[in-house]
Amino acid sequence: GDARVRGQTGVVSERRGSYPFIDFRLLNNTTLSGEIGTKKKVKRLLSFQRYFHASRLLRGIVPQASLYLLDEDYLGQARHMLSKVGMWDFDIFLFDRLTNGNSLVTLLCHLFNVHGLIHHFQLDMVTLHRFFVMIQEDYHSQNPYHNAVHAADVTQAMHCYLREPKLANFLTPSDIMLGLLAAAAHDVDHPGVNQPFLIKTKHHLASLYQNVSVLENHHWRSTIGMLRESRLLAHLPKEVTQDIEQQLGSLILATDINRQNEFLIRLKSHLDNQDLRLEVAQDRHFMLQIALKCADICNPCRVWDLSKQWSERVCEEFYRQGDLEQKFELEISPLCNQQKDTVPSIQIGFMTYIVEPLFERWAQFTGNTPLSENMLNHLRRNKAKWRSLLHKQHSSSRSNDHSGQVTGSQEQTLNEEETP
């Protein structure tokens, strides 16, 4: 069932609730056969496993499978990778393999140490590690895209952005901790379907948040629930923890893609008027929101091999939703029709209308640093490669037509795809 934690602020913080039957067809069974399957999946459906595991951790019982039961060669390679965690070509997929699927926990522990946050906030290392494990385990590993590896990738990107001189010179330890925590938890407990899907299937989360930033609100509240359950910040003054919780919410809610124009317009205004004052907490927080938005959608700005993997993963998640909608005779959502929405066409549209405008403004803010220039160069090259692949798809489609002609319906589809 749905469980919530009501804190002293009066804010309801969610823990994993029981999603409707229709969601779990997608989450737990990629073949959509309708079978729940294993006992483990039943536990997840009943929201039991999450609480049982957390209670064991809170009683101090060490999990049977250690996070670090790895071959020494793997540990050595993982440590070597961490020494280059600030490099933009950091391969999060390789790092996840080297850490035995614990990239998020390992990365967070390292970054909290590198940034001096453990010492500054007097954090208990065991409690901190347990909290990171809770976050990592609340991601759904069966999601092709919205999983803990995506969270680790966004966290690594955020670390790179926090080191940009224009921002780094003004950041406080609190800013850095908020930035890293928000990046790590920004998609926690993501069900692998989007907000319109939750709304049209009358999901309880859509009702709870009145169809506004449904997923982002859930990610935030789930994070607050885990933060309170872990008691990681219990030693800090009440007003400090309340402020951290609210700022985490403000950061995570900024990742709602429906608010993209709102943030772009505000950023453009600040840059045009040159009125950003980063010594002011409010302006620093706004730029942390922008940094998180960039980190969340930075895949097209990575090297091609990494970018392509992420593109294929996110489209696979879209297609799974489309298959689910088709199975239950719902209207197939935009970008989710595998027969019509190709990976190249989806990516070209995404880069053109969402990614490029944001990263061009980010480069303007940073002063066109080497990192910003590098990201924009990758973005342009990757977009050109997708255009090339789209052209090949169209050529193949034409040559495969039995009559040797492109039919009227095919021509219409091609024209639509040429204009993302």
Order of alpha helices (4+ residues) and beta strands (2+ residues): beta-beta-alpha-alpha-alpha-alpha-alpha-alpha-alpha-alpha-alpha-alpha-alpha-alpha-alpha-alpha-alpha-alpha-alpha-alpha-alpha-alpha-alpha-alpha
